[in-house]
């Protein structure tokens, strides 16, 4: 069966599937955050099995009694729940995707049992790789945030905020600047080494863009993207006839990271040195874009409210060892002391001026140059 290894920070996961397009889709969306050319043996094995009869037989058995919902995947604001099934083998049913997850005793192998080879099952494979890796990175001391991230001229910029704070709008406009590269849209990973050198990375997720944001950014390639599905490879998406009906408001656009970067016409990078933190917020009573330096005091608490954690119940890395440079609280305290933070107010027509984001980057770069080594 065709397979591909995905490795991050010394933790390798092998994915097996009979459909090479599944691996193509995973490769183009997990990269460059994950390395696929690795020498280390895999510590976890994920196998997609398309077997309608086996799937039907499992459905017939029904859930365990009493019914138990198990939090399997860490999502923004809620846990991805599956139902424990009435099978001797550890088995969970994912109602959203219509697949079963069957684990061996050690939890090192997961079989994804699907009734068909429909592309939506690719999401299950992505979630498994992501959950195992998130657990491993958290055990190493990395913090995961509900945040966007990019690199500009070799410097990592973290954009942190709740839904509707303007993260995606600001990210897309920043990516329009020469020298910018995409890291993440919704999940960022911050880590440091023993010398407190801070690194900004991402964890791939399906990207949702609201109609209002689409109107604001006004990028022609997003008109084509409205015909795509996140579970498609870029090749599959581009093969859709141009006369196919497009989405109409108020339906949001949902695309993969690879599709997003194609639509924005920007490159990607796996990680970058963290040099600035930006907290955007929308204020329709003001005009333009305004940013101000924040005092270090309180930045850690603002970051804490946007922390994400692995589900920590089923799909674990189970690797032991030193937890990075300290506890989560210590990491946030060190982070707020080391990295300059800014509030960015997005008023009416915040992005109408071509120099707005350039001015923001210039200010961030000057501040970073004054406080941090390059």
C-alpha atoms as one frame of an Amber mdcrd trajectory, in Angstrom:
protein
   0.000   0.000   0.000   1.399   3.463  -0.861   2.633   5.388   2.163   4.285
   8.651   3.141   6.099   9.647   6.333   5.514  13.006   8.015   7.993  14.169
  10.648   8.165  17.130  12.976  10.539  17.793  15.836  11.759  14.191  15.886
   8.296  12.584  15.779   7.427  10.632  12.625   4.004   9.403  11.521   3.482
   7.085   8.563   0.237   7.327   6.602  -0.866   4.432   4.387  -3.679   4.611
   1.844  -4.508   2.873  -1.417  -5.284   6.229  -3.050  -2.117   8.161  -4.022
  -4.196  11.355  -4.242  -4.736  11.152  -0.466  -0.983  11.321   0.059  -0.651
  14.115  -2.486  -3.268  16.146  -0.603  -1.617  15.504   2.764   1.812  16.343
   1.404   0.778  19.659  -0.092  -1.056  20.747   3.080   1.195  19.396   5.840
   4.300  20.741   4.137   6.433  22.687   4.807   5.518  22.449   8.523   6.225
  18.718   8.300   9.157  17.039   6.581   8.286  14.067   4.368  11.831  12.911
   3.561  12.998  11.413   6.850  15.277   8.600   7.969  13.725   8.010  11.406
  11.396   5.017  11.757   7.752   6.008  12.266   6.441   6.082  15.832   2.805
   6.082  14.713   1.071   4.362  11.797  -2.203   5.613  10.308  -3.852   3.370
   7.707  -6.937   4.243   5.677  -8.984   1.146   4.855 -11.870   1.380   2.398
 -14.103  -1.594   3.208 -17.891  -1.070   2.855 -18.756  -4.451   4.426 -16.513
  -3.959   7.455 -17.849  -0.432   7.893 -21.443  -1.686   7.633 -20.781  -4.442
  10.174 -19.328  -1.933  12.636 -22.310   0.365  12.215 -24.611  -2.578  12.935
 -22.930  -3.188  16.323 -23.842   0.268  17.551 -22.279   2.404  20.294 -21.139
   1.075  23.651 -23.590   1.278  26.553 -23.852   3.607  28.279 -23.152   5.922
  25.357 -19.817   7.683  25.828 -18.558  10.672  23.888 -14.766  10.877  23.780
 -12.868  14.080  23.057 -10.402  13.017  20.380  -9.276  16.173  18.603  -8.418
  19.582  19.986 -10.335  22.205  18.012 -10.639  25.961  18.413 -13.136  26.465
  21.231 -14.325  22.859  21.466 -13.147  19.291  21.356 -13.723  17.036  18.367
 -15.856  14.296  19.872 -16.272  10.701  18.712 -18.520   7.944  20.077 -17.022
   4.900  21.761 -18.235   1.810  19.912 -19.409  -1.609  21.093 -16.328  -3.494
  19.868 -13.604  -5.287  21.899 -10.921  -3.378  20.003 -10.663   0.295  20.959
 -13.014   1.756  18.363 -14.424   5.256  17.954 -16.975   6.539  15.466 -16.574
   9.972  13.892 -20.143  11.035  13.075 -19.008  14.139  11.193 -16.829  12.257
   8.708 -18.617   8.901   8.869 -15.470   6.871   9.607 -14.309   4.564  12.398
 -10.963   4.834  14.190  -9.671   1.473  15.443  -6.549   1.506  17.643  -4.190
  -1.256  18.666  -3.449  -1.811  22.372  -0.466   0.549  22.443  -2.293   3.262
  20.514   0.588   3.358  18.041  -1.502   2.245  15.070  -4.827   3.651  13.921
  -6.955   2.169  11.172  -9.405   4.585   9.576 -12.264   2.409   8.328 -14.262
   4.173   5.610 -17.241   3.030   3.512 -15.817   4.566   0.344 -12.774   6.394
  -0.983 -14.505   9.775  -1.025 -12.019  12.648  -0.602 -13.620  13.851   2.655
 -11.836  10.996   4.444  -8.604  12.909   3.846  -9.693  15.257   6.637  -9.603
  12.305   9.059  -6.002  11.545   8.082  -5.017  15.191   8.532  -6.633  15.351
  11.968  -4.801  12.248  13.157  -1.390  13.497  12.025  -2.127  16.888  13.532
  -3.349  15.539  16.888  -0.408  13.173  17.394   2.017  15.969  16.475   0.286
  18.589  18.619   0.536  16.283  21.623   4.234  15.680  20.937   5.061  19.381
  20.523   3.134  20.283  23.685   5.092  17.632  25.602   8.280  19.322  24.378
   7.124  22.669  25.767   5.699  24.396  22.688   2.572  26.516  23.091  -0.257
  26.401  20.554  -2.317  29.516  19.904  -5.468  30.476  18.036  -3.492  32.795
  15.785  -2.260  33.528  12.291   1.418  33.675  11.424   3.652  34.853   8.611
   7.254  35.616   7.832   8.247  39.002   6.463  11.838  39.568   5.392  12.956
  36.643   7.557  11.050  37.721  10.669   8.101  35.849  12.148   5.004  37.872
  13.004   2.288  36.350  15.205  -1.263  37.718  14.751  -3.369  36.769  17.782
  -7.064  37.270  18.408 -10.533  35.735  18.683 -12.893  35.117  15.789 -13.845
  38.280  13.882 -10.891  40.222  15.274  -9.563  40.710  11.739  -6.757  38.128
  11.822  -7.412  36.681   8.369  -7.992  40.074   6.730  -4.777  41.461   8.205
  -2.883  38.298   7.304  -3.971  38.386   3.651  -3.020  42.026   3.256   0.334
  41.458   4.933   0.960  38.547   2.579   0.516  40.970  -0.304   3.711  42.724
   0.745   6.923  41.773  -1.035   9.050  39.550   1.189   6.119  37.881   2.974
   5.533  34.130   3.306   2.598  32.214   4.786   3.031  30.149   7.968  -0.462
  29.627   9.419  -3.977  31.012   9.347  -5.595  29.728  12.536  -3.124  27.680
  14.595   0.329  28.935  15.452   3.039  27.109  17.394   5.590  29.019  19.482
   8.663  27.311  20.912  12.062  28.224  22.293  15.377  26.520  22.818  17.681
  26.546  25.841  19.007  29.958  24.778  15.471  31.393  24.596  15.594  31.812
  20.846  11.924  31.979  19.913  10.563  30.156  16.884   7.192  30.626  15.200
   5.558  27.780  13.287   2.090  26.639  12.320  -0.260  23.667  12.434  -2.187
  23.166   9.158  -5.970  23.584   9.257  -8.775  24.032   6.758  -9.146  27.789
   6.208 -12.557  29.447   6.413 -13.022  32.925   4.942 -16.251  34.835   5.541
 -18.021  36.626   2.652 -17.307  40.012   4.211 -13.599  39.253   4.233 -13.763
  38.114   0.604 -15.351  41.419  -0.394 -12.766  43.354   1.588  -9.706  41.682
   0.095 -11.027  41.779  -3.495  -8.616  39.240  -4.975  -9.696  37.755  -8.337
  -8.236  34.306  -7.628 -10.669  33.884  -4.736 -13.509  33.900  -7.278 -12.074
  30.682  -8.684 -11.474  29.347  -5.173 -15.198  29.641  -4.435 -15.672  26.550
  -6.634 -13.111  24.491  -4.738 -13.471  22.130  -1.805 -10.869  21.964   0.973
 -10.516  18.203   0.547  -9.366  18.585  -3.081  -5.748  18.591  -4.156  -4.784
  21.771  -5.968  -4.708  19.819  -9.240  -8.249  18.541  -8.625  -9.458  22.037
  -7.747  -7.946  23.669 -10.823  -9.556  21.016 -13.027 -13.071  22.226 -12.134
 -14.649  23.930 -15.194 -14.712  27.705 -14.918 -18.444  27.820 -15.642 -19.270
  25.808 -12.508 -21.663  27.723 -10.254 -19.899  29.765  -7.600 -20.789  30.177
  -3.962 -23.039  33.082  -3.134 -23.053  35.049   0.116 -23.517  34.460   2.997
 -21.790  31.083   2.575 -18.138  31.199   3.685 -15.269  29.958   1.587 -13.551
  26.833   2.948 -10.219  25.942   1.360  -7.010  24.086   2.165  -3.733  25.839
   3.075  -2.295  24.968  -0.348  -5.340  26.357  -2.139  -5.222  29.478   0.037
  -1.597  30.207  -0.846  -2.340  29.671  -4.532  -5.276  32.104  -4.356  -3.222
  34.718  -2.492  -0.242  34.016  -4.778   2.228  33.668  -1.932   4.861  31.150
  -0.896   5.032  29.200   2.353   7.632  28.568   5.030   7.591  26.061   7.876
   8.821  28.402  10.601  10.626  31.665  11.264  12.327  33.487  14.149   9.552
  35.167  16.156  10.075  38.925  16.178   6.701  40.580  16.875   3.212  39.874
  18.243   0.176  41.753  16.913  -3.289  41.840  18.504  -5.758  43.154  15.891
  -9.247  44.413  16.668 -11.951  45.940  14.500 -13.245  49.425  15.357 -15.777
  50.749  12.833 -15.907  54.111  14.632 -12.422  54.895  13.351 -10.895  55.208
   9.909  -7.772  53.544   8.641  -5.285  51.305  10.403  -3.666  52.259  13.709
  -1.166  50.390  15.815   0.449  51.068  19.167   3.105  49.388  21.279   1.792
  47.410  24.244   3.434  47.235  27.635   4.941  43.819  28.276   2.802  43.510
  31.404  -0.381  41.696  30.522   0.733  40.339  27.151   1.127  36.874  28.645
  -2.458  36.931  29.943  -3.746  38.043  26.547  -1.895  35.157  24.955  -3.225
  32.731  27.576  -6.817  33.432  26.514  -5.955  32.179  23.015  -4.122  28.997
  23.979  -5.069  25.710  22.313  -4.389  22.288  23.793  -4.394  18.745  22.408
  -7.339  16.567  23.417  -4.887  14.465  25.475  -7.127  11.391  25.640  -6.731
   9.067  22.651  -4.244  10.057  19.950  -1.201  10.715  22.114   2.512  10.731
  21.418   3.302   9.281  24.877   6.893  10.442  24.700   8.497  11.470  27.957
  11.351  13.809  28.604  12.172  17.396  29.511   9.349  19.805  28.829  11.125
  22.453  26.782  12.310  25.393  28.861   9.624  25.203  31.549   5.931  25.219
  32.273   3.339  26.883  30.073   3.066  29.817  32.489   6.839  30.275  32.504
   6.914  30.136  28.706   4.305  32.899  28.417   6.130  35.076  30.967   9.408
  34.688  29.085   7.663  35.328  25.784   6.061  38.595  26.903   9.406  39.818
  28.228  11.319  38.975  25.065   9.053  39.792  22.108   7.549  43.257  21.380
   3.749  43.284  21.157   1.387  45.715  19.429  -2.313  46.419  19.216  -3.551
  46.978  15.670  -6.882  48.796  15.294  -8.641  48.067  12.005 -11.009  50.906
  11.212 -13.130  51.660   8.181 -11.163  51.243   4.932  -8.216  49.963   6.950
  -6.619  48.484   3.855  -7.599  51.066   1.245  -4.187  52.714   1.329  -1.418
  50.742  -0.329   1.168  51.850   2.238  -0.759  50.861   5.386   0.706  47.388
   5.787   4.118  48.595   4.658   4.059  51.193   7.429   3.042  48.506   9.910
   5.881  46.241   8.849   8.363  49.107   8.928   7.389  49.961  12.498   7.524
  46.346  13.604  10.909  45.871  11.997  12.357  49.042  13.534  11.110  48.028
  16.983  12.414  44.499  16.588  15.758  45.822  15.386  16.011  48.003  18.472
  15.157  45.266  20.940  16.236  41.975  19.470  19.170  40.528  17.595  18.489
  39.901  13.927
